[in-house]
């Protein structure tokens, strides 16, 4: 692991749900797991025909599919803030990923959120379908890796610092082309009891493209089951989620931040982080981790580089 990569103090052992948490039976959880995986596989099979549709229809189908995925795994969804209006039905240019610009922006938009789980990606897509920036390892994930690649995911090689300028350039090009790009700037998953510092690299892409930043706040109730942290295997995370009863995914859409109002990427990153972390001061002290951004613990969470 490279020393410059952001990490978090969260581990499955530290952040796992309490023994008295509400749980489903093994049979009910197995049904949920099969249902969720079935919906994911159906989405993969429908990618080629859906790609032929206009942008508005693709947008609506993606939102509906991601909502179905989350609900199939047994979660409820709670949204707060303004919902984006549907995109018009217009075909994308040949050879390009569909235009997924926000209706309140003339071009692309950088959607940024705190990062807790692999569920964050479909959760954000329930409101803002777009091109996700993800670590290159996800290409090799079974099923989900195929979905990500076919959905226009932008991949970043976390262990190659020299590749970062090329990734920033790719994100800026996507924004100029009118795409939504979804980034998790903490560069690491946290369990939801606190969050990490937003790294500034991808905010440079918003500045270069003149694109606004749309901050989004993500949460899960109860805390614990949805967290995908540390060395947690994907299969273990899936099983923990389907076992949990009463799990709710929360997403709050916050006001956009014009990139032009900020002199540099660090200022823009701080503004977005402040918006997303606005409620952290109201959390009980016992539920908040010590604020750590770079620690040398091998079991610490290392997820999407931003």
SVG drawing of the C-alpha trace seen along z (x, -y; Angstrom):
<svg xmlns="http://www.w3.org/2000/svg" viewBox="-38 -34 43 55">
<polyline fill="none" stroke="black" stroke-width="0.4" points="0.0,0.0 1.4,-3.4 2.1,-5.8 0.3,-8.7 -3.1,-6.9 -5.9,-8.1 -7.0,-5.6 -9.5,-5.5 -9.5,-4.1 -12.6,-2.0 -12.4,1.8 -15.1,4.5 -14.3,5.4 -14.6,1.8 -17.7,0.9 -19.7,4.2 -23.3,4.1 -24.1,4.9 -25.1,8.5 -28.6,7.3 -29.2,5.6 -32.3,6.7 -31.6,9.6 -33.4,11.6 -33.4,15.4 -31.1,17.3 -33.8,18.2 -35.2,14.7 -31.6,13.3 -30.8,15.8 -33.9,14.8 -32.9,11.1 -29.4,12.0 -30.7,13.9 -33.2,11.2 -30.5,8.5 -28.1,10.4 -30.8,11.3 -31.7,7.6 -28.0,6.8 -27.6,9.5 -30.8,8.4 -29.3,4.9 -26.2,6.3 -28.2,8.1 -30.2,5.0 -27.2,2.7 -27.0,3.2 -30.6,2.4 -30.9,-0.4 -27.8,-2.0 -29.9,-2.5 -32.5,-4.7 -32.5,-8.5 -30.7,-10.1 -34.0,-10.8 -35.2,-7.2 -31.8,-5.9 -31.7,-8.3 -35.1,-7.1 -34.4,-3.4 -31.1,-3.8 -32.7,-5.5 -35.5,-2.9 -33.0,0.0 -30.7,-1.3 -33.6,-1.9 -34.8,1.7 -31.3,3.0 -31.1,1.3 -34.6,2.4 -34.0,5.9 -31.1,6.2 -33.6,5.2 -33.0,1.5 -35.4,-1.4 -34.4,-4.7 -35.0,-8.1 -34.2,-11.2 -34.0,-14.8 -33.4,-18.0 -34.4,-18.8 -34.7,-16.0 -33.3,-16.5 -35.8,-16.8 -35.7,-14.1 -33.4,-14.6 -34.8,-15.2 -34.9,-12.2 -32.1,-12.9 -29.7,-10.4 -26.0,-10.5 -23.4,-11.0 -22.0,-7.8 -19.3,-6.2 -19.9,-8.4 -21.3,-7.7 -24.8,-9.2 -25.1,-12.8 -26.0,-12.9 -25.8,-16.6 -27.8,-18.0 -30.9,-19.9 -29.8,-22.9 -26.4,-23.2 -25.5,-24.1 -22.8,-21.4 -21.4,-18.7 -21.4,-18.6 -19.1,-17.0 -21.2,-15.1 -19.3,-14.5 -20.3,-12.5 -19.0,-11.0 -18.1,-7.3 -19.4,-4.5 -20.2,-1.5 -20.3,0.1 -24.1,-0.7 -23.2,-4.4 -22.8,-4.1 -26.3,-2.8 -27.7,-5.1 -26.3,-8.2 -27.5,-6.9 -31.1,-6.8 -31.0,-10.6 -27.8,-11.3 -27.0,-8.6 -23.6,-9.4 -20.0,-8.2 -18.4,-7.1 -14.8,-7.5 -13.7,-4.2 -10.5,-2.3 -9.3,-0.1 -9.6,3.0 -13.4,2.8 -12.9,4.0 -12.1,7.4 -15.1,7.7 -17.6,10.4 -20.8,9.1 -20.5,5.6 -17.2,5.0 -19.0,5.7 -21.8,3.4 -19.4,0.6 -17.4,0.9 -20.4,1.0 -21.9,-2.0 -19.1,-4.3 -17.1,-4.1 -13.8,-6.1 -11.1,-4.1 -8.2,-5.4 -5.0,-3.4 -4.6,-4.2 -1.1,-2.8 0.3,-5.0 0.6,-8.6 2.0,-9.5 -1.3,-8.4 -3.3,-10.9 -2.9,-13.9 -4.3,-11.7 -7.3,-10.8 -7.9,-14.5 -7.8,-15.2 -10.2,-12.4 -12.7,-13.7 -12.4,-17.2 -13.0,-16.0 -16.1,-14.1 -17.4,-17.2 -16.8,-19.4 -18.8,-16.8 -21.8,-17.4 -21.5,-14.3 -22.2,-13.9 -19.1,-12.5 -19.6,-11.0 -16.6,-11.1 -16.0,-10.1 -13.2,-12.5 -12.4,-10.9 -10.5,-8.3 -11.5,-5.7 -14.6,-4.3 -15.6,-5.4 -18.3,-3.6 -20.5,-6.7 -19.7,-7.7 -17.3,-10.4 -15.8,-11.2 -12.3,-11.8 -10.8,-14.9 -11.8,-15.5 -8.8,-15.1 -8.5,-18.0 -7.3,-16.3 -10.6,-15.8 -11.8,-19.3 -9.2,-20.5 -11.2,-18.8 -14.2,-20.9 -12.1,-24.1 -10.6,-23.1 -14.0,-22.4 -15.8,-25.3 -18.3,-22.8 -20.3,-23.2 -19.9,-20.8 -23.0,-19.1 -22.4,-17.9 -24.4,-14.9 -24.6,-13.6 -25.0,-9.8 -26.0,-7.9 -27.3,-4.5 -29.5,-3.7 -28.6,-1.9 -24.9,-2.4 -22.7,0.6 -24.3,3.2 -23.8,1.2 -20.3,0.1 -17.7,1.6 -14.5,0.8 -11.0,2.1 -10.3,5.6 -14.0,6.5 -14.6,9.0 -17.5,8.1 -19.3,11.4 -19.2,10.8 -20.6,7.3 -23.4,8.6 -24.4,11.2 -24.3,8.7 -26.6,6.3 -29.2,8.9 -29.2,10.1 -29.9,6.7 -33.6,5.7 -34.8,2.2 -31.8,0.8 -32.4,-2.6 -30.2,-4.3 -30.4,-8.1 -29.3,-10.6 -29.5,-14.4 -28.9,-16.6 -27.2,-19.9 -27.0,-23.2 -24.5,-23.3 -21.1,-25.0 -20.0,-27.1 -16.3,-26.2 -15.7,-29.8 -16.2,-31.1 -13.1,-29.4 -9.5,-30.3 -8.1,-26.7 -9.0,-23.1 -8.2,-23.0 -10.7,-25.8 -13.3,-24.1 -12.7,-20.8 -13.0,-22.4 -16.3,-24.0 -17.7,-20.7 -16.5,-18.9 -18.0,-21.5 -21.3,-21.2 -21.4,-17.4 -20.1,-17.3 -22.3,-20.0 -24.2,-17.8 -21.1,-16.1 -21.0,-18.5 -24.5,-17.2 -23.4,-13.6 -22.8,-12.1 -19.1,-12.1 -19.1,-8.4 -20.2,-7.7 -17.5,-9.8 -14.1,-8.4 -11.0,-10.4 -10.4,-12.4 -7.7,-10.5 -6.7,-10.8 -3.4,-9.0 -2.6,-6.2 -0.1,-3.3 -2.5,-0.5 -2.6,2.3 -6.2,3.1 -7.5,-0.4 -10.0,-1.1 -8.6,-1.7 -11.2,-2.3 -11.9,-4.6 -9.1,-7.1 -10.5,-10.6"/>
</svg>
